[in-house]
Amino acid sequence: MKSWQLLLLILGLTALTSQGASVQEAMNQPGRLAADLQRDARSRPDAVIPLLQLQPGDRVADIWAGGGYYSELLGTIVGAEGQVLLVNNAAYKQFASKALAQRTEGRELPGVVIHDREAEDLDLGENQLDAALIVMSYHDIYHVDEKNGWRAIDPGDFLGQIYTALKPGGRFLIVDHAAAPGSGKRDAQDLHRIDPEFATADILSHGFILAGSSDALRNPDDDYTVMVFDPSVRGRTDRFILVFTKPE
């Protein structure tokens, strides 16, 4: 590559980082992890992230972000003037420790701030966030695993903190593994699934307004009786996408 071509590439990447980028530009950013590129096809960030309607400079909380797959993409999208809080509690940090180490060691994540907090004190502030999301982890509000450090969570307090932290008009997006219709929160404990109708009613009951949904990750062939980590369905579960807003 000629020196002037390299300079243009560097300047282009700097502009993306500082000014923000589209979802597709973020997905095409050089240097993304190989595991992320493989995950793109099953997670469809091109369909999920636009529902947040982000702008450069926005402040976002990626709650129970695990290894930070979404956090890195969001950091590129909001740019250097924005901020993405990569939020894990101790249990999630332990669960995703290898993936998080691969993402952070020797790599720059512009705009991304590691924000380790427990569920009872997310420390997100008041009217501070333009958006928040929780991907494949909303059901864990209703899951308890003391052996692995996952303590009981007060759903009202947890969702209330997110509501308080969002600016009026701010968006809250969830993606989760669907459970059988009418099952409510029953399967969150053993199957890591939750009924989309229960999730909708639950979040609405805490003051949010339903703004939209997407079928981009739905799979009608999923077996709702199988735990989501079972090899027969892992990465291919029926997943629902819901987006809510805090009233203006």
C-alpha positions in Angstrom: 0.0 0.0 0.0 1.3 3.4 -1.0 2.0 6.0 1.8 -0.8 8.3 0.7 -3.3 5.4 0.6 -2.3 4.4 4.1 -2.7 8.0 5.3 -6.2 8.2 3.8 -7.1 4.9 5.6 -5.8 6.2 8.9 -7.7 9.5 8.5 -10.8 7.6 7.5 -10.7 5.4 10.6 -10.0 8.4 12.8 -13.1 10.1 11.4 -15.2 7.1 12.1 -13.9 6.9 15.7 -14.4 10.6 16.5 -17.6 11.3 14.6 -19.5 8.1 14.9 -20.4 5.6 12.2 -23.3 3.7 10.8 -23.9 0.1 12.0 -22.6 -1.3 8.7 -19.4 0.9 9.0 -19.0 -0.3 12.6 -19.3 -3.9 11.4 -16.8 -3.4 8.7 -14.3 -1.7 11.0 -10.8 -3.3 10.5 -9.4 -5.2 13.5 -12.7 -6.7 14.8 -12.2 -10.0 16.5 -12.7 -13.1 14.4 -15.3 -14.4 16.9 -17.3 -11.2 16.4 -17.3 -11.6 12.7 -18.6 -15.1 13.1 -21.3 -13.9 15.5 -22.6 -11.2 13.2 -24.6 -13.7 11.1 -26.5 -15.1 14.1 -26.8 -11.9 16.1 -27.7 -9.5 13.3 -26.5 -6.2 14.8 -27.5 -4.6 11.5 -31.2 -5.4 12.5 -30.9 -4.8 16.2 -28.8 -1.7 16.7 -30.8 0.6 14.4 -33.8 0.2 16.7 -31.9 2.3 19.3 -31.8 5.2 16.9 -28.4 6.3 18.1 -26.6 9.5 17.2 -22.9 10.4 17.5 -22.3 11.7 21.0 -25.0 9.5 22.6 -24.5 7.8 26.0 -25.5 4.1 26.1 -25.5 1.4 28.8 -24.9 -2.2 27.6 -26.2 -4.0 30.6 -24.9 -7.5 31.4 -22.7 -7.0 28.4 -20.6 -10.1 29.0 -17.6 -10.1 26.6 -18.6 -6.7 25.1 -19.6 -7.7 21.6 -22.3 -5.0 21.4 -20.3 -2.5 23.4 -17.5 -2.4 20.9 -19.9 -1.8 18.0 -21.8 0.8 19.9 -18.6 2.6 20.8 -17.8 3.0 17.1 -21.3 4.2 16.3 -21.5 6.9 19.1 -18.0 8.0 18.4 -15.4 9.6 20.7 -17.9 12.3 21.9 -20.2 9.5 23.1 -19.8 6.9 25.7 -20.8 3.2 26.1 -20.9 1.7 29.6 -20.0 -2.0 29.5 -21.9 -3.1 32.5 -21.2 -6.5 34.2 -21.9 -7.7 37.7 -19.4 -10.1 39.4 -21.2 -13.2 38.1 -21.3 -12.0 34.5 -17.8 -10.8 34.6 -16.7 -14.3 35.7 -18.8 -16.0 33.1 -17.4 -13.8 30.3 -13.9 -13.4 31.6 -12.1 -15.0 28.7 -14.1 -13.2 26.0 -13.7 -9.9 27.8 -9.9 -10.4 28.1 -9.6 -11.1 24.4 -11.5 -7.9 23.7 -9.6 -5.6 26.0 -6.0 -6.8 26.2 -3.9 -4.9 23.7 -6.9 -3.4 21.9 -8.3 0.1 22.1 -12.1 0.4 22.5 -12.8 4.1 21.9 -15.8 5.4 23.9 -16.2 2.2 25.9 -16.0 2.3 29.7 -15.8 -0.8 31.8 -18.5 -0.2 34.5 -18.7 -3.2 36.8 -21.7 -2.9 39.2 -24.1 -5.2 41.0 -27.8 -5.2 40.1 -28.8 -3.3 43.2 -26.6 -0.3 42.4 -26.1 0.0 38.6 -24.9 3.6 39.2 -26.3 4.9 35.9 -27.4 8.3 37.1 -30.6 10.1 36.4 -31.7 11.2 32.9 -28.1 10.5 31.8 -28.6 7.8 29.1 -29.9 8.1 25.5 -30.3 4.4 25.3 -29.8 1.1 27.2 -29.9 -2.5 26.0 -29.8 -5.9 27.6 -29.1 -8.8 25.2 -30.0 -12.4 26.1 -29.9 -11.5 29.8 -33.2 -9.9 30.7 -34.4 -13.4 31.8 -31.6 -13.4 34.4 -33.6 -11.0 36.4 -35.7 -14.1 37.3 -32.8 -16.5 37.5 -31.0 -17.5 40.7 -27.8 -19.5 40.9 -26.1 -19.0 44.3 -23.5 -21.6 43.5 -22.2 -19.4 40.6 -22.7 -16.1 42.4 -26.0 -15.2 40.7 -28.0 -13.7 43.5 -31.7 -12.9 43.5 -32.5 -9.6 41.8 -35.4 -7.3 42.6 -37.0 -6.8 39.2 -38.8 -3.6 40.1 -35.6 -2.0 41.5 -33.5 -3.2 38.5 -35.8 -1.9 35.8 -36.6 1.2 37.8 -32.9 2.1 37.8 -32.8 1.8 34.0 -35.9 3.9 33.7 -34.5 6.6 35.9 -31.2 6.7 34.1 -32.8 7.2 30.6 -33.5 10.6 29.4 -37.1 11.3 28.4 -37.5 9.7 25.0 -34.6 7.4 25.6 -34.8 3.9 24.3 -34.5 0.5 26.1 -34.0 -2.6 23.9 -34.0 -6.2 24.9 -33.2 -9.3 23.0 -33.9 -12.7 24.6 -34.6 -16.4 24.1 -38.3 -17.0 23.7 -40.1 -19.5 25.9 -43.4 -21.2 25.2 -46.4 -18.9 25.0 -48.1 -18.5 28.4 -45.1 -19.8 30.4 -44.4 -16.4 31.9 -41.1 -16.3 33.8 -41.2 -20.1 34.7 -38.4 -21.2 32.3 -35.9 -18.5 33.2 -34.5 -20.6 35.9 -33.7 -23.9 34.1 -34.0 -23.2 30.4 -32.8 -19.5 30.3 -35.9 -18.6 28.3 -38.8 -16.2 28.9 -42.2 -15.6 27.4 -42.2 -12.5 25.2 -45.7 -11.5 26.3 -44.5 -11.7 29.9 -41.5 -9.5 29.1 -43.6 -6.9 27.4 -46.1 -6.7 30.2 -43.4 -6.6 32.8 -41.4 -3.7 31.2 -44.6 -1.8 30.5 -45.6 -2.1 34.1 -42.5 -0.1 35.1 -43.5 3.0 33.1 -42.0 2.3 29.7 -43.9 2.6 26.4 -43.6 -0.1 23.7 -42.0 1.5 20.7 -41.5 -1.4 18.4 -40.3 -5.0 17.8 -38.5 -7.0 15.2 -38.7 -10.6 14.0 -35.2 -10.6 12.6 -34.0 -13.3 15.1 -37.2 -15.4 15.3 -36.9 -19.1 14.6 -40.2 -21.0 14.5 -38.3 -24.3 14.5 -36.9 -23.8 18.0 -37.7 -26.3 20.6 -38.9 -24.4 23.7 -38.4 -27.4 26.0 -34.6 -27.3 25.4 -32.1 -25.3 27.4 -30.5 -22.5 25.3 -27.0 -23.8 25.9 -27.8 -27.2 24.5 -25.7 -27.9 21.3 -28.9 -28.7 19.4 -30.2 -25.1 19.6 -27.3 -23.0 20.8 -27.0 -19.9 18.6 -30.2 -20.9 16.8 -32.9 -20.2 19.4 -36.0 -18.3 18.7 -35.1 -14.8 19.9 -37.5 -11.8 20.3 -36.5 -8.2 20.0 -38.5 -5.5 21.8 -37.7 -1.8 22.1 -39.3 0.6 24.6 -39.1 4.3 25.3 -39.2 6.4 28.4 -42.1 8.9 28.0 -41.2 12.4 27.0 
